[in-house]
Amino acid sequence: MEQSSKELLISDNQLVVLLIGSIVPLGGYFLNKYAPWASESVKGVVQVVLMGVAGGLYTVLATDITGFENIAQQCLSSIVAGLFAHNTLWKPADVNIKFGAVEPPG
């Protein structure tokens, strides 16, 4: 009888980076509430930077992943996960508004 291979679609490290990227927007909302940034555009850029830094820090400090390309891939994965979580989880639940984001007109 042939044994089936149990391989995940993504690695364990990639899964953790995706989870980190999904949670980071919550901290970003809190930071943006008290930060002196005037425009929502700057707050959005800060969110993206926070997501990338969090994914990169985890990759560098807690994994054996090396090489710029691999670390950049993990950072990008964190950013994509964070933006996806923002649009599908946090924004529809108005979590960003509760943390001080300006509600869009209309």
Order of alpha helices (4+ residues) and beta strands (2+ residues): alpha-alpha-alpha-alpha
